[in-house]
Amino acid sequence: DFMVQSKIDSLQSENQALKLAASQANQNSYLTATLDAQTNELIRRINPMPVPAYQVPAPYPFCGSGYSCGC
């Protein structure tokens, strides 16, 4: 009976260690994903999309405004 209880105790402690490791892995992956998202947001804010120095006029200004241009 003592050996059976010893085996049960060792299996319970092993199960608890595996649960803790799985929980820690989930927490690590959540933190990594959160940090990646925050890093990407910071990079997006620091390096905004480039703004052209001047605006290029439309090559066909009358297309789609009721005029027949053939497009």
The 8 nearest C-alpha neighbors of each residue, nearest first, counted from 0:
[[1, 3, 2, 4, 5, 6, 7, 8],
 [0, 2, 4, 3, 5, 6, 7, 8],
 [3, 1, 5, 4, 0, 6, 7, 8],
 [2, 4, 6, 0, 5, 1, 7, 8],
 [5, 3, 7, 1, 6, 2, 8, 0],
 [4, 6, 2, 8, 3, 7, 1, 9],
 [5, 7, 3, 9, 4, 8, 10, 2],
 [8, 6, 4, 10, 5, 9, 11, 3],
 [9, 7, 11, 5, 6, 10, 4, 12],
 [8, 10, 6, 12, 11, 7, 13, 5],
 [11, 9, 13, 7, 12, 8, 14, 6],
 [12, 10, 14, 8, 13, 9, 7, 15],
 [11, 13, 15, 9, 14, 10, 8, 16],
 [14, 12, 10, 16, 11, 15, 9, 17],
 [15, 13, 11, 17, 12, 16, 10, 18],
 [14, 16, 12, 18, 13, 17, 11, 19],
 [15, 17, 13, 19, 14, 18, 20, 12],
 [16, 18, 20, 14, 19, 15, 21, 13],
 [19, 17, 15, 21, 16, 20, 22, 14],
 [18, 20, 22, 16, 17, 21, 23, 15],
 [19, 21, 23, 17, 22, 18, 24, 16],
 [22, 20, 24, 18, 23, 19, 17, 25],
 [21, 23, 19, 25, 20, 24, 18, 26],
 [22, 24, 20, 26, 21, 25, 19, 27],
 [23, 25, 21, 27, 22, 26, 20, 28],
 [26, 24, 22, 28, 23, 27, 29, 21],
 [25, 27, 23, 29, 24, 28, 30, 22],
 [26, 28, 24, 30, 29, 25, 31, 23],
 [27, 29, 31, 25, 30, 26, 32, 24],
 [30, 28, 26, 32, 27, 31, 33, 25],
 [31, 29, 33, 27, 32, 28, 34, 26],
 [30, 32, 28, 34, 33, 29, 27, 35],
 [33, 31, 35, 29, 30, 34, 28, 36],
 [34, 32, 30, 36, 35, 31, 29, 37],
 [33, 35, 37, 31, 36, 32, 30, 38],
 [36, 34, 38, 32, 33, 37, 31, 39],
 [35, 37, 33, 39, 34, 38, 40, 32],
 [36, 38, 34, 40, 35, 39, 41, 33],
 [39, 37, 35, 41, 40, 36, 34, 42],
 [38, 40, 42, 36, 41, 37, 43, 35],
 [41, 39, 43, 37, 38, 42, 36, 44],
 [42, 40, 44, 38, 43, 39, 45, 37],
 [41, 43, 39, 45, 44, 40, 46, 38],
 [44, 42, 40, 46, 41, 45, 47, 39],
 [45, 43, 41, 42, 46, 47, 40, 39],
 [44, 46, 42, 43, 41, 47, 40, 48],
 [47, 45, 43, 44, 42, 48, 49, 41],
 [48, 46, 44, 43, 45, 49, 42, 50],
 [47, 49, 50, 46, 43, 44, 51, 45],
 [50, 48, 47, 51, 46, 52, 43, 45],
 [49, 51, 52, 48, 53, 47, 54, 46],
 [50, 52, 53, 49, 54, 55, 48, 47],
 [53, 51, 50, 54, 49, 55, 48, 56],
 [54, 52, 51, 55, 50, 56, 49, 57],
 [53, 55, 56, 51, 52, 57, 50, 58],
 [54, 56, 53, 57, 58, 51, 52, 60],
 [57, 55, 58, 54, 60, 59, 53, 61],
 [56, 58, 60, 59, 55, 61, 54, 62],
 [59, 57, 60, 56, 55, 61, 62, 68],
 [60, 58, 57, 61, 62, 68, 56, 63],
 [61, 59, 57, 62, 58, 56, 64, 63],
 [60, 62, 64, 59, 66, 63, 68, 65],
 [63, 61, 64, 59, 60, 68, 66, 70],
 [62, 64, 65, 61, 66, 67, 70, 68],
 [63, 65, 62, 61, 66, 60, 67, 68],
 [64, 66, 63, 67, 62, 61, 68, 69],
 [67, 65, 64, 61, 68, 62, 63, 69],
 [66, 68, 69, 65, 62, 70, 63, 61],
 [67, 69, 70, 66, 62, 61, 63, 59],
 [70, 68, 67, 62, 66, 63, 61, 59],
 [69, 68, 62, 67, 63, 59, 66, 61]]
